[in-house]
């Protein structure tokens, strides 16, 4: 799919406009959104993503439309799982509820920038080295195995990564928040506030999330434009979704397991594709391997949706029985 430069420009401008709108409509005035507010805007962003997907389907065809929806659903599901970590970070730093929207918006912006960089690097690697699909596939299989062993616990403690530890050790800081300010003046000295440390923690966590999500969606589509838009629309509305789900996150007990199965499935799909485009001399003498047929995109979408439905229903039934 050859996407004109002006389409890229218009899409990026539209995404930026929505982020700016998010700031002025929700984040600029510190407050904890009500269930009604969070629910309404969450639905708005989901509907917007669906409308975009339908438009893409109509303009670029059936296959690209399915690729977009498969990518969007996968990325949105991974974003929901990522909210568990955000909850733990917010709790660990005792971020007041009315300030959390700003932290999340900064996290979304950082995530979008990082994913855009990784999307470009991934596209360049795929264009020049077919063997990169082996790396993506193996990485997703490892990620799936790690995720299957993960158990989210509301009492889980946040373990600061090296970026956070260095900031806490070397940056002069105060223990009190000063609204949403990143720095404050105390006793004549300028100090950073816990708000900046929280944003560093969220940003560092976004790097890990991007490493998981980009190989996953490249297993569903090879089109950078679809990869970008699916990621962007999955991130939009994440702030409202955070407040909407609230305690419901604790009830999605099987979400990580379901996502592990999805990532494992996509990892296998990538390995099959890698074998079909094989150029590595130590595998079948550098010749392509066609023992297993490629998994069609419609089947991928069906599997992803089916796993998420079963996972969600099973989680809610399990939580209800307790």
C-alpha positions, -999 to 999 in steps of 0.1 A, spaced: 0 0 0 16 32 -12 4 60 11 9 95 -2 29 120 19 -1 143 23 -21 114 39 7 108 64 8 145 71 -30 148 76 -31 117 98 -3 129 121 -19 163 123 -52 147 132 -36 126 160 -18 157 173 -50 177 173 -67 150 193 -39 150 219 -41 188 222 -79 185 225 -74 159 253 -51 184 271 -75 213 270 -107 193 275 -96 170 303 -61 175 316 -57 213 318 -80 215 348 -69 189 374 -98 165 383 -106 129 387 -131 120 359 -164 106 369 -175 72 356 -199 89 332 -173 112 318 -147 85 314 -172 61 298 -185 87 274 -150 97 261 -138 61 260 -167 52 237 -160 83 216 -124 73 209 -134 37 202 -160 48 177 -135 72 161 -111 43 157 -138 22 141 -149 49 117 -112 54 106 -109 16 101 -141 15 80 -127 44 59 -94 27 54 -113 -5 45 -133 13 18 -103 32 4 -76 5 4 -96 -27 4 -107 -57 24 -73 -71 34 -59 -39 47 -91 -32 66 -89 -65 84 -52 -59 91 -61 -26 107 -88 -40 130 -67 -70 140 -38 -46 148 -61 -21 167 -77 -48 188 -44 -64 197 -28 -30 206 -58 -19 226 -58 -52 245 -21 -48 253 -28 -12 264 -54 -24 288 -29 -49 303 -4 -21 306 -28 -1 327 -21 -26 355 15 -13 357 3 23 356 -20 16 385 9 2 405 32 32 396 5 57 406 -1 39 439 36 36 446 42 73 442 8 83 459 -2 104 429 -34 123 438 -63 112 416 -68 147 402 -32 148 389 -32 114 373 -46 126 340 -16 147 333 8 118 341 -12 96 317 -12 121 289 26 125 291 28 88 291 7 85 260 28 112 242 60 94 251 46 61 240 34 75 207 69 90 200 87 58 210 64 36 189 68 58 159 106 54 161 103 17 165 78 15 137 102 33 113 131 10 125 110 -21 121 99 -11 86 135 -4 75 146 -38 90 118 -57 73 125 -40 39 161 -50 40 164 -81 60 137 -109 58 154 -128 86 142 -101 111 109 -120 112 127 -148 130 138 -123 156 103 -108 160 88 -143 162 112 -156 188 109 -124 208 71 -127 208 72 -163 219 95 -154 248 72 -125 257 42 -148 256 59 -172 279 69 -144 303 34 -129 302 18 -162 310 38 -164 342 28 -128 352 1 -124 379 -12 -89 384 -18 -81 421 -33 -49 434 -8 -52 463 21 -57 440 50 -33 447 66 -12 420 103 -19 414 120 13 401 141 7 369 175 22 365 163 55 351 141 61 381 168 50 405 193 74 390 168 103 391 159 96 427 196 94 436 211 124 418 183 149 413 175 171 443 138 164 450 110 172 475 86 146 488 56 167 484 36 174 452 32 210 441 1 206 420 11 192 386 44 212 386 76 193 378 98 215 399 92 237 429 112 262 450 118 253 486 140 273 510 153 292 480 164 261 461 147 247 430 138 210 435 121 185 413 87 171 426 76 135 427 55 143 396 87 144 374 98 111 389 65 95 381 67 107 345 102 92 342 88 59 355 59 60 330 82 69 302 107 41 310 79 17 312 66 28 278 99 17 262 92 -19 274 56 -17 261 67 -5 227 92 -34 224 63 -58 229 36 -41 208 55 -33 176 67 -69 168 32 -81 176 15 -58 151 41 -64 124 30 -100 127 -4 -89 114 5 -63 88 36 -52 70 22 -17 63 38 10 84 8 33 80 -15 6 94 10 -1 122 11 36 131 -26 43 130 -36 12 149 -11 21 176 -22 57 177 -59 50 180 -52 23 206 -33 49 227 -60 76 223 -86 74 250 -62 54 272 -65 82 299 -103 78 301 -101 41 299 -78 41 329 -105 58 350 -133 39 335 -119 4 342 -108 14 377 -115 -16 400 -125 -37 370 -88 -43 362 -86 -65 392 -114 -87 379 -96 -94 345 -77 -121 361 -71 -141 329 -62 -111 307 -25 -117 308 -29 -153 300 -52 -145 271 -27 -119 258 1 -145 262 -18 -169 239 -24 -141 214 13 -131 213 23 -167 211 -1 -172 181 13 -141 164 49 -153 172 42 -186 154 26 -167 125 58 -147 122 80 -178 123 59 -194 95 63 -162 74 100 -161 81 103 -197 68 84 -188 37 108 -159 30 139 -177 43 173 -165 31 194 -179 59 220 -203 45 219 -226 76 182 -232 72 172 -254 43 203 -242 24 190 -207 22 158 -219 4 122 -211 13 104 -236 36 67 -242 28 58 -271 51 31 -251 68 8 -226 49 6 -190 60 -21 -180 84 -46 -157 66 -54 -124 82 -91 -131 86 -82 -162 107 -58 -141 128 -86 -116 135 -110 -144 144 -85 -160 168 -76 -127 185 -113 -117 190 -122 -153 201 -94 -154 227 -103 -120 241 -140 -129 244 -132 -162 262 -107 -145 284 -130 -116 294 -160 -139 301 -139 -164 321 -123 -136 341 -156 -120 350 -172 -153 359 -143 -162 381 -143 -129 399 -181 -131 404 -179 -166 420 -155 -153 446 
